[in-house]
Amino acid sequence: MRAPPAPEVVRDDTADSTDSTGSTGPTGPTGRTGRQAVRAVPALLPGVALTAVPNEAAGIMRSKSHAGFLWVFEDLLDDGARAALGTAAEQAGLRYAFPGTGMAGDLLPVPEPVHPELTFVRVDDDDLLRAYADLKARAYGFPLEDGRDGLAGSSLWKSGVFAYLGLRDGTPVTCAATVEAEGRLFVVLVATDPACERRGYGEAVTRKALYEGARAAGLTRATLHATAAGAPVYPRIGFRPNSPLRFYALGD
């Protein structure tokens, strides 16, 4: 049997919207180069080819001002590759950062959401985009300048992305966005102010982004990559898990 080709590792400025393929960096479709994604495109990776992926991904990450993460979808690996992944990543200078879950569902359209404490505003100017970036940074625990670097000035985020803020008494407390990609609506950068969690804000603003994105694009399928913290929310909307994820960061 011929061995399948080694997987391609590419830079990717648009979040991968397929149900269980590829990998992306932490900010999704930014329209900028500061946090370009690193994407592996495997087809049931054989163990012998796996070492090429972490090595090439690490090289791309080291070339950027913000390294981001390598995202690996475990269901795209065969048993040998899955077992060898940790060692291959370590040898490439990568460290395991945190887990995640790929999810998808034929759930659109969703009803227009209402939350008694929130008003929804679409991000369509620089001030709102900065507020989105700052909220994301606070929720994810990294410096405000890093959040702004990933989004500030992006024309894509002010027009092509259905990005929404949830305001409570005029103050942004939650955010979510969707973007059309490859015939699906991809959910990206859902965040809630840590002081305002467990009030249903994240689910509500995600529903709003899905509602508006589906209404504009006419799509029926949606996908997302969930962190462990967000994973319990999305099945309530209609998403179903389809692959565990491993996130890898540079170890140096």
Disulfide bonds with the S-S distance in Angstrom:
none
